[in-house]
């Protein structure tokens, strides 16, 4: 890598610059992060494709260690030679995508020799293969469809409604400069009692919400008989077909792309709401027996997507997923039962389901093959 000439570096991958971030903040791309020093300006040799760029700003230090702010992230799709410039916004207190125009990007390329010492290299060997396995279905169209209005993904739930209590530090007057005496903190209970009506009106800000597909609550068609209601409750294929027809008729793989997007937002972006979406989609796919027969390739791909997600989930998260009302255990039990017993399921899908059931998610060198574990 050190032997590459500047023009080779610029043509081999993208540059992701991050400017003016407070020293000691956490900056990352995909599965790798750094604590920023004064000289840090970004990452070079970023491979083509989908990436997640994120930053948590340093806020304060106490006896318990350094505190970081919410993680703010951006999905991007890069090509070799691209120059992406993110800059710290002191008013918003997070990085923003400057959407550098062609002239700005060219100035960066012209000045690259001076920038190179301040750039980290993208960690190809330790990150890329894992990242590709988690984002293989995500396309530019996926990013455009799921991008919040504000463009960024926030690990903190931002609320809107009646103005209450909170404001950014930059919005608060400097009491010392104004010569006023700092007032003692108001007890939390008193704050709630004073503003309880306003709290009831607060909702997640629409600009930061990720526009995930909403899984219909109605699990059966209008006019269904009691017997049909029972059937559609046991087998949610009708609901899944409604979702596919309404949102993904052009490409069913976009449903799996949304599953991957939600998982990355949870695992890397630390967005709990995305975890809830992921659980809803996994439950829907696992509990739709007739759909396994109707959409064999979708389910072959679903098993691959879910396999890599569970393989890369940290052990403590994995335990929480399994232990939380046995969600994953019940979902997978339903899926394997449907794959085995639903009529007209293709044999190669059944075989793949048997293999998926026996995969060891902790095996680090499994390739595409299964290994037998306890079931």
RABEL-V594870 format. One record per backbone hydrogen bond with DSSP energy under -0.5 kcal/mol. NH is the residue of the N-H (numbers start at 0). CO is the residue of the C=O. If there is no record, write none. Layout:
nh & co
NH & CO
NH & CO
This chain:
nh & co
3 & 0
7 & 4
8 & 4
9 & 5
10 & 6
11 & 7
12 & 8
13 & 45
14 & 81
15 & 42
16 & 14
16 & 83
17 & 40
18 & 85
23 & 35
24 & 21
25 & 55
26 & 24
26 & 33
27 & 53
28 & 31
29 & 51
31 & 28
33 & 26
35 & 24
35 & 33
39 & 36
40 & 117
41 & 117
42 & 15
43 & 119
45 & 13
46 & 44
48 & 77
50 & 75
52 & 50
52 & 73
53 & 27
54 & 71
55 & 25
56 & 69
58 & 66
59 & 66
61 & 64
64 & 61
66 & 59
68 & 56
71 & 54
71 & 69
72 & 152
73 & 52
75 & 50
77 & 48
80 & 12
81 & 78
83 & 14
85 & 16
85 & 83
86 & 95
87 & 18
88 & 93
89 & 87
92 & 88
93 & 88
95 & 86
97 & 84
97 & 95
104 & 100
105 & 101
106 & 102
107 & 103
108 & 104
109 & 105
110 & 106
111 & 108
113 & 110
114 & 110
114 & 111
115 & 111
117 & 114
118 & 115
119 & 41
121 & 43
123 & 121
126 & 122
127 & 122
127 & 123
128 & 123
130 & 126
131 & 127
132 & 128
133 & 129
133 & 130
134 & 130
134 & 131
135 & 131
137 & 134
142 & 138
143 & 139
144 & 140
145 & 141
146 & 142
149 & 206
150 & 147
152 & 72
154 & 70
157 & 155
159 & 202
165 & 163
170 & 167
171 & 167
171 & 168
174 & 172
177 & 173
178 & 174
178 & 175
179 & 174
190 & 186
191 & 187
192 & 188
193 & 189
194 & 190
195 & 191
195 & 192
198 & 194
199 & 195
200 & 196
200 & 197
201 & 198
202 & 159
204 & 157
207 & 204
208 & 204
210 & 208
211 & 209
214 & 212
218 & 216
223 & 220
228 & 224
229 & 225
230 & 226
231 & 227
232 & 228
233 & 229
234 & 230
235 & 286
237 & 234
239 & 235
240 & 236
241 & 237
242 & 238
243 & 239
244 & 240
245 & 241
246 & 242
247 & 242
247 & 243
250 & 247
253 & 250
254 & 251
255 & 251
256 & 252
257 & 253
258 & 254
259 & 255
260 & 256
261 & 257
262 & 258
263 & 259
264 & 260
265 & 261
266 & 262
267 & 263
268 & 263
269 & 265
270 & 264
271 & 269
273 & 270
274 & 270
274 & 271
275 & 271
276 & 272
277 & 273
278 & 274
279 & 275
280 & 276
281 & 277
282 & 278
283 & 279
284 & 280
285 & 281
286 & 282
287 & 284
288 & 286
291 & 287
291 & 288
292 & 288
293 & 289
294 & 290
298 & 294
299 & 295
300 & 296
301 & 297
302 & 298
303 & 299
304 & 300
305 & 301
306 & 302
307 & 303
308 & 304
309 & 305
310 & 306
311 & 307
312 & 308
317 & 313
318 & 314
319 & 315
320 & 316
321 & 317
322 & 318
323 & 319
324 & 322
325 & 322
326 & 323
327 & 320
329 & 325
330 & 326
331 & 327
332 & 328
333 & 329
334 & 330
335 & 331
336 & 332
337 & 333
338 & 334
339 & 335
340 & 336
341 & 337
344 & 341
348 & 345
349 & 345
350 & 346
351 & 347
352 & 348
353 & 349
354 & 350
355 & 351
356 & 352
357 & 353
357 & 354
358 & 354
358 & 355
360 & 358
362 & 359
365 & 362
368 & 365
